[in-house]
Amino acid sequence: MNNFFQRLLLSAALLLMIQSAEAARIVVTIPPLLSAIKPLLTSEDQVTVLLTRGQSPHGFSMKPSHALALQRADIIVSVGSGVDQWAQKTIHNVERTHPVEVVTMTDIPNVTLIEGGHDEHHDGELHHDDDEVLMGINPHLWLDMDNIEKLVAVFSQALQKTDVAQAQEIAVKTKTWIAKLKATDNHIQQQLEPVKKVPYLVFHNAFVYFEKRYGLDNKGALHNSAERKAGVKRLVSVDDMIQNNQVKCVFQEPQLSNKQLTGLIKGSKVRLGTLDPLGDGSMDSAQFMQSLANQYLNCLAGKK
């Protein structure tokens, strides 16, 4: 009988271990969010990225499989801005009907928001279901390293709640990861210092968080919005800057058509670079932000 109870206790202990090691089901709306959290994850964790490689978040529509992934998630991570507004209604519905941890960047205390060209700090008054307010906020929050660090800290807490058995290990990983992000931030500051005064143009205003943090000299964007093509007046203004050599470099984006941009610089001395604001989630945020810095440096310094 003693052997029976010993086997029973052993089986219960093994079952508890299996349950505690059960993979966390995580859904992120766009690839850069995966880049931010991936150093905290294990190989057993299951991550779904709603926006896949090469897709633009502007005008994106979710599929039934995306809604199902959100319903099954233990943790959902979104920006909460116009860039993933297409997911917010479903996320709200899931949050009301399922036990789930929801991490939304625009809800994180003191996250830096750029609205109307000025830095503002989130004070809890702006919410991701307030369309009118969100339209006034540049949605690319993840391109500020300090915002990434804040996202990592909040996600870490959600992950520790989901996987209590590994909470201490997750906390250690978080501390190490944030230290690496800070070191990368300092390196990028030094790396871009020599090109801070080199003027350039971008395809659309996706990079203001990155540019403001590192003091770069963006003279404007071909498009004010990724959803609308530039008008004749804007095209003439950009063409004047290019022809008069007022900018040294223009940047295209891999997710968007660049026909207007390449047409404008044809025959000029202006260099053409590429900036990817999204990536595909294969790199962590330190690698992703460093890659973006390299893209700036290569074009601004005339390396390509």
Secondary structure as UniProt FT lines:
FT   HELIX           2..20
FT   STRAND          25..28
FT   HELIX           31..37
FT   HELIX           38..40
FT   TURN            43..44
FT   STRAND          46..49
FT   TURN            53..54
FT   TURN            58..59
FT   HELIX           64..72
FT   STRAND          75..78
FT   HELIX           82..84
FT   HELIX           85..97
FT   STRAND          101..104
FT   HELIX           105..107
FT   TURN            109..110
FT   STRAND          112..115
FT   TURN            116..117
FT   STRAND          118..121
FT   TURN            128..129
FT   HELIX           131..134
FT   TURN            135..136
FT   HELIX           141..143
FT   HELIX           145..162
FT   HELIX           164..166
FT   HELIX           167..192
FT   HELIX           193..195
FT   TURN            196..197
FT   STRAND          200..204
FT   HELIX           208..214
FT   STRAND          218..223
FT   TURN            226..227
FT   HELIX           232..243
FT   TURN            244..245
FT   STRAND          249..252
FT   TURN            254..255
FT   HELIX           259..265
FT   TURN            266..267
FT   STRAND          271..274
FT   HELIX           285..300
FT   TURN            301..302
//
